[in-house]
């Protein structure tokens, strides 16, 4: 049976302001989906709502993870069920080393029924696996001794998110602009690493403005979000078109959604 993340007619508000206005998307394990769209279209809102961020209120619709009601789960339950999100702006956790964080998190995901503090992944096994993943990502081993995201550059934060993805091995991963803040070589490494980590074992939703991260992660489907809804779905060729031509055609063919998107952009700019 195919494992699936199924989003049906999802509406989400932030502080009483409607952002998502009926999103439908089905992601099967082993598939790569690209989610693209201009600023203010609701891409990051979708990811944060799926992970259960308390600021993002689901007002209607449903989300199922392998037939289970995702919206009834607490955030840690969603992670243990196999959902992961690499954040656009990860938070720092002073005093918590990357290695300790990853050992506890990996253990919790792989053994969701354990009690906290019990039956951690054996240290020798964990260190071997962590070193292997860090070598793959061309990361200095000293990185594991640093506090989570504290003092990290933008690029280091994104690489830390990919390292978490590699160690946690989720069933479904949402990558929110993992390419932002990276130079061309770092994006190429990130793209290659995601492809190697994901493969047929992971369903991946890549939120991006650009085509660079899709170089080694050719999308099975490309979705265009505008004004809080998905207005068009195609294949990899759609992502290439958007990268080359922008969103002019999309705005022209969906004027109502384009007007809503402009309004959302204006409000975001005014409040920032």
N, C-alpha and C positions, 0 to 999 in steps of 0.2 A: 504494500500500500504506500502510495506517495505521501511523503510528509509535506504539509502545506501551512503557510501563513496566509490567511484569507481575511481581507478587509472589505467590509460591505457598507456602503452608504455612510461613511464615517464623517461626523460633524464634530468639530472641536472649537472651543472658545478659549480666549485668554483674557482674564479679567473682564468677562462679560462681552468681549468683542469677538464675533464669529470670524474664524480664520479658515478652517477647513469646512467645505460646504457640500459634502457628499462624495467622498473619495472611495473608489472601488479598485482593488488591486489584489491579485493572487500570485504569490511567490512560492514556487515549489523548490524543495531541496535539490540542489544541483544546478539551479538556474542562476543566471546573472541578469539583473534588471538595472537599468540606469534611470534615475529620476532627475529630470532637468527642468529648468524654468528660470525666469528672471527673478531678481530680488523681490522679496515680499510676497511670493506666490504661495508659500506655505510648506515648502519642502522640509525644512528643519522641524517645523511644528508637527508634521506627520511622524517623524522619527521620535521626537520627545514624547508625544502622546502615546505611541506604541510602547515606549519603555516605562510609562507611568509617572512622568514628571508631574508633581502636584499642582503646578501653575497652569497646566493644560487640561481643561475640563472637557471630557467627551460628553456631548449633549445628546447625541443619538447615533445609531449605527452599531455595528458589531465587529469584533476581531476574534478570530479563532486560530489557535495554534495547535495543529494536529487534532482538531475537533474539540479542543478545550477552550473555554471562554477566557481569553487573555485578559479582558478588562476586569475580571473578578479577582485577578491575581495581584498580590503585592509586588513591588519592584523586584525584590530578591527572588520571588517565586518565578517571575518572568525570566530572570537570568538563569535560574536553575532548570527551567523548562527548555532552555536552549536559545534564548533571544539575547543578542548582543548589540550594543551601539558604540561606535567610535565617534566621540563628540567633536563638533566643530571647534569648541572652546573648552577643553578639558579643565577641570578644577584641580588645584594642588592639594596634597594631603601632607602637611608638615609633620615630621616625626615618624612617618611610615615609609620604610624602605620598599623600593620596587620589588625586590626579591620576596620579602615577607608578604607583601600585598598579593603577588601573583601566586605564591604557594597556597595561601588560604583561599583565594578566589578559585583557583583551579581545583582544589580539593572539594570545595562546596558544589561546584558545577558537576564534577564527575561522580560525586557521592552525595546527592541532594538530601538523603535521609539521615546523614550523620549529625551528631551534636557538635556544636562549635567547640573547637579545641581538641577534638578527638580524631584519631586516625588520619592525621595529615599525610600527604604524599611523602614517602620516605625521603630524607634529605638528599641522599646520594642520587636517587632516581630523579628527583626534582632538579638538582644542580646540573645533571647530565643533559636533561631535556632543555632546560633554560639556556645553557651554553650553546646547544645545537641551534636553537631558534635565534639567538643573538648573533651567532656566526652567520646564519642565513641572511639576517638583516644588516650585516656589517656593523654591528654595534659593539662598542668597547665594553668589556665585562664590568668595568667600574660603574657603568650605568646602573647596574642592578643594586648597587649600594647607595644610590642617591634616593632622597625622599621623593615620593610620587609627584612628578610635575613641578616640584619646587625649584625655581630658578631655571627651568627648562626654556630653551628657545622654542619658537613656534614649530620648527622642524623636528626638534627632539620630542615635543609633545605628540606629534603625529606618528613618529616612529614608535613611541611608547604605546600608543593606541594599537598599532599593528602588532606589536609584541604581545599585548593582551589578547588580541584576536588569535594569534598563533597558539598561545598557551591554553586559552579557554575552550577552543575548538567548538564554537556554538553550532547549532543547526541552522540558524538564520542570523545574518549580520547586516546591520544598517551602518553604512559608512558615510558620515556627514561631512562632505568637502574635505576628505583626507588629503587631497592634493594642495589645499590652500597653504600658502606660506612656505612651500617647498620649491627648490630650484629644479631645473630640468633633470639633472642626474638623480636627485632624490625622488622625484615623481616616477622616473623610470624604475628605480629600485622598488618603490612602494607598489607600483603596478605589477611588477614581476612577482613580488612577495605575496601579494593578495591572491594572485592566480595560483601560486604554488600551495598556499595555505588552504584555499577554498576548494578548488577542484569539484568533484562530484559529491563531496561530503557536506557542502554548505550552500544554502540559498543566500545570495548576496544582493542587497539593494544599495547601489552606489548613487549617492546624492552629489551632483557635481554641476558646475557651470561649463566645464571644459571636456575635451575628448581625451586629454592626456592620460588620465587614470584608466581609461578604457582600452589603452593600447594593447595590453595583455589580458584584458578582461572583456572580451567582445560580448556585448549584451545580447541576450536572447530577445529581450524586449527593451524598448526605450519609451518612457512615459514623459509627457510634457505637462507640467502643472502650471496653471494660470488662474489667478483669482480664487485660489483655494480648492480647485478641483482639477482632475486630470482631463485634459481636453483632447489629447491625441496620443495614440500608442502605435509604435512601429517597431522596426528592427534596428540593427546597428547603423543602417544607412540614415535613419532619422537623427541619431546622435551626431553623425558626420555632417549632416545638413545644418543642424543648429550651431555646431562649432564653426562652420564656414560662413553661414549666412545670417546667424542671429535669429531673433524671434519675430521679425517683421511679418512673415507670412502667417505665423500662428496668431499674432495679435489681429491681423486683418481678417482672418477667417473666424475668429471668436471674439467679436467686439465687446460683447457684454462682459465676458470674463476679463478681457483686457482693461476695461473701465474699472472693474472691481479691483484689479491688481494695482492700477495706478493709485486708486484711493488708499489701498493698504500701504503702498510705498510711501505716500505722502504722510500718512499718520505715523508710520515708523520713523520717518525722518524728523517729524515735528517733536516726537517724544524722546528722541535720542539727544 
